[in-house]
Amino acid sequence: PVPAAAAGEESPVEGGPPDHSYSLSSGTTSEELLRKLNEQRDIIALLEVKMKEMKGSIRRLRLAEAQLREEIREKDRLLHAASAGTRKRHGL
């Protein structure tokens, strides 16, 4: 027989929940194992989709940040040029 720890059974953490959706009891059937495995695959697939969405969002945010920084640089140049022109006209 396979020891409970090798079968994936985790002892409950003291003060924590007595069981987790991913833990297995010693009497777990093949059908239950297959169901749990499929649940885990579904969760992994969802996480992969979310990760791709987040990477796309990060990419868009970085592009927007770069555009905003460029706009700020351009406005700073214009302000600097305008203030330099004002100083010259007033003899400062």
Secondary structure by P-SEA (a helix, b strand, c coil): cccccccccccccccccccccccccccccaaaaaaaaaaaaaaaaaaaaaaaaaaaaaaaaaaaaaaaaaaaaaaaaaaaaaaaaaaaaacc
